[in-house]
Amino acid sequence: MRILHRLGLTLLDLLSRVTTAIAGTAVLGMAAAELWQVIARYVLNDAPSWTEPVALLCMSTAMMFGAAAGVRANRHFSFNLLAEASPPGLRRGLHTLQWLIAAGIGLMLMGWGGVMVRDAWDYPMSGAPLPQGLTFLPLSVGGALIAVFAIERLLRPLNEKAEI
């Protein structure tokens, strides 16, 4: 903890950086799996079966962790036209509603993703020696991260300048 404070970071700053690093690594993993698929199929004439499920797992990881990082950085998809045209009091209320909706969606993704992980864990993934439930794990973990980062945005002090 002292190291984080010396660097001017909070625990959520560190979590956000780790989330972004995981998303970036997943993109690289997806590209590597697809590159190997092309080389193995067209150069070696021996296409491996594991590359497609691994690439899909990497894609869903990059998507969900990237979305969570976007919520933390306030770079997520939103409709701000009404809020920006509203008086300051209503604007704060609309932004609060925005973060409540984002947190609710994150919690829903976490919950239902967890159910899918549990229900599919005992089945083998087609083409790879991994449990099928693993494909839903990024949905659940990414949803949890979205909820955490949205709640952080919601609880920021009112006197702190919004980045919206």
C-alpha positions in Angstrom: 0.0 0.0 0.0 2.8 2.4 0.8 4.3 1.8 -2.6 1.0 2.8 -4.2 0.8 6.0 -2.2 4.4 6.9 -3.1 3.4 6.5 -6.8 0.3 8.6 -6.3 -2.0 5.6 -7.0 -5.0 4.2 -5.3 -6.0 0.6 -5.2 -8.6 1.3 -7.9 -5.9 3.0 -10.0 -3.8 -0.2 -9.8 -6.9 -2.4 -10.6 -7.6 -0.2 -13.6 -4.1 -0.5 -14.9 -4.1 -4.3 -14.4 -7.5 -4.5 -16.1 -6.1 -2.5 -19.1 -3.0 -4.7 -19.2 -5.1 -7.9 -19.2 -7.3 -6.5 -22.1 -4.2 -5.6 -24.1 -2.6 -9.0 -23.4 -5.8 -10.7 -24.5 -5.7 -8.8 -27.8 -2.2 -10.0 -28.4 -3.1 -13.5 -27.5 -6.0 -13.4 -29.9 -3.7 -12.2 -32.7 -1.1 -14.8 -31.9 -3.7 -17.6 -31.9 -5.1 -16.4 -35.3 -1.5 -16.1 -36.7 -0.7 -19.6 -35.7 -4.0 -20.8 -37.2 -3.1 -19.3 -40.6 0.5 -20.5 -40.5 -0.5 -24.0 -39.4 -3.3 -24.3 -42.0 -1.6 -22.8 -45.0 2.1 -23.4 -44.4 2.1 -26.6 -42.4 -1.2 -28.0 -43.8 -2.1 -29.1 -40.3 -4.8 -26.8 -38.7 -4.9 -27.1 -34.9 -8.4 -27.3 -33.3 -7.5 -25.2 -30.2 -6.9 -21.8 -32.0 -10.5 -20.8 -32.6 -11.8 -21.4 -29.0 -8.6 -19.7 -27.6 -9.0 -16.7 -29.9 -12.7 -16.4 -28.9 -11.8 -16.6 -25.2 -9.1 -13.9 -25.7 -11.6 -11.7 -27.6 -14.3 -11.9 -24.9 -11.6 -11.1 -22.3 -10.3 -8.1 -24.3 -13.9 -6.9 -24.8 -15.1 -7.2 -21.2 -11.9 -5.9 -19.5 -11.6 -3.1 -22.1 -15.2 -2.1 -21.4 -14.5 -2.0 -17.6 -11.4 0.1 -18.3 -13.6 2.4 -20.4 -16.0 2.8 -17.5 -13.1 3.8 -15.2 -11.8 6.3 -17.7 -15.3 7.6 -18.5 -14.8 6.6 -22.1 -17.8 4.3 -22.3 -20.8 4.6 -24.6 -23.4 7.0 -23.2 -25.9 9.6 -24.3 -24.9 12.9 -22.8 -26.9 15.2 -25.0 -29.8 15.6 -22.5 -27.5 15.8 -19.5 -25.3 18.5 -21.0 -28.4 20.6 -22.1 -29.9 20.4 -18.6 -29.5 22.7 -15.7 -26.7 21.8 -13.2 -29.0 20.1 -10.6 -30.7 17.9 -13.2 -27.4 17.3 -14.9 -26.0 15.8 -11.6 -29.1 13.7 -11.3 -28.8 12.4 -14.8 -25.1 11.5 -14.4 -26.0 9.7 -11.1 -28.6 7.7 -13.1 -26.0 7.0 -15.7 -23.6 5.5 -13.1 -26.4 3.6 -11.4 -27.4 2.0 -14.8 -23.8 1.1 -15.5 -23.4 -0.5 -12.1 -26.6 -2.4 -12.5 -25.6 -3.7 -15.9 -22.2 -4.7 -14.5 -23.8 -6.6 -11.6 -26.2 -8.3 -14.0 -23.3 -9.4 -16.2 -21.4 -10.6 -13.2 -24.4 -12.6 -11.8 -25.6 -14.2 -15.0 -22.0 -14.7 -16.2 -21.3 -16.5 -12.9 -24.4 -18.8 -13.4 -23.2 -19.6 -17.0 -19.6 -20.4 -15.7 -21.0 -22.7 -13.1 -23.5 -24.4 -15.4 -21.0 -25.0 -18.2 -17.8 -25.8 -16.2 -18.2 -29.6 -16.3 -18.5 -29.7 -20.1 -15.3 -29.8 -22.3 -14.7 -26.9 -24.7 -15.0 -28.0 -28.3 -11.6 -28.1 -29.9 -9.5 -27.3 -26.7 -8.8 -29.2 -23.5 -10.5 -26.5 -21.4 -13.8 -26.4 -19.5 -16.6 -24.7 -21.5 -17.4 -22.5 -18.5 -14.1 -20.7 -18.9 -15.6 -18.9 -21.9 -18.1 -17.1 -19.6 -15.5 -16.2 -17.0 -14.5 -12.9 -18.6 -18.2 -11.9 -18.7 -18.6 -12.4 -15.0 -15.3 -10.8 -14.0 -15.6 -8.0 -16.5 -19.2 -7.3 -15.2 -17.8 -7.1 -11.6 -15.1 -4.7 -12.7 -17.7 -2.5 -14.5 -19.8 -2.4 -11.4 -16.9 -1.5 -9.2 -15.7 1.3 -11.5 -19.2 2.6 -11.9 -19.8 2.7 -8.2 -16.5 4.4 -7.7 -17.6 7.1 -10.2 -20.9 7.3 -8.4 -19.3 7.8 -5.0 -16.7 10.4 -6.0 -17.0 13.6 -4.0 -19.3 16.2 -5.5 -16.6 18.9 -5.3 -14.3 16.8 -7.5 -14.4 18.0 -11.1 -16.2 15.6 -13.3 -14.4 14.4 -16.4 -17.7 14.2 -18.4 
